[in-house]
Amino acid sequence: MLRKIIKIDENKCNGCGACAAACHEGAIGMVNGVAKLMREDYCDGLGDCLPACPTDAISFEVREAPAYDEKAVMEAKKQKAKKLPCGCPGTAAREIKRAAAPISEIKAASRLSQWPCQIKLVPVNAPYFENANLLVAADCTAFAYGNFHEEFIKNHITLIGCPKLDNEDYSKKITQIIAENNIKSVTAVRMEVPCCGGLENAVKRAIAFSGKHIPLQVVTISTDGKIL
């Protein structure tokens, strides 16, 4: 049938996952850090996802598509509710039990070598970017992984952010930093949750947009503090 349905411009998508969270029907999913319309019959054509997108990657189009299947959507919601205490797997509440750390591990020195470290606050042409090994990390990673300073921040210039909470496209700022400075390497550290794919995707796009060939390492941290 001919009907109104959403259209996702994958070239504009920054992978933040906001549209997937805003889609009450579950029609949108994140695949390799990019939003995709997974089920056309789950899209009701009302567009709750449109205002959630910070990059205007979603629009309406009228085309041939299966009819909206409300019954299937309701059944999918029931099945999802059985598995998760909330709508997004990245925000599912859980308690993590840990043994007490040895005293020798409690007093660890900070390895942060510059300020500010928020992506949206750091100056593009700061002198510390010259010949720097760049660390771009989701802000939750330093809380989840206990030895983050020693294993990641040490000997790096650190940029942190949250692609889910910050309403901006990180790739633009990171592209400027890479393009206008002599960056030796980039390490991206993200959480395992889907919305963190936006950070990884932004870093990859920034390197591509800069036109430079820079070594990239992507590290994923689990919610219980392990390197995956």
Secondary structure, 3 states (H helix, E strand, C coil): CEEEEEEECCCCCCCCCHHHHHCCCCCEEEECCEEEECCHHHCCCCCCCCCCCCCCCEEEEEEECCCCCHHHHHHHHHHHHHHCCCCCHHHCCCCCCCCCCCHHHHCCCCCCCCCCCECCCCCCCCHHHCCEEEEEEECCHHHHCCCHHHHHHCCCEEEEECCCCCCCCHHHHHHHHHHHCCEEEEEEEEECCHHHHHHHHHHHHHHHHHCCCCCEEEEEECCCCCEC
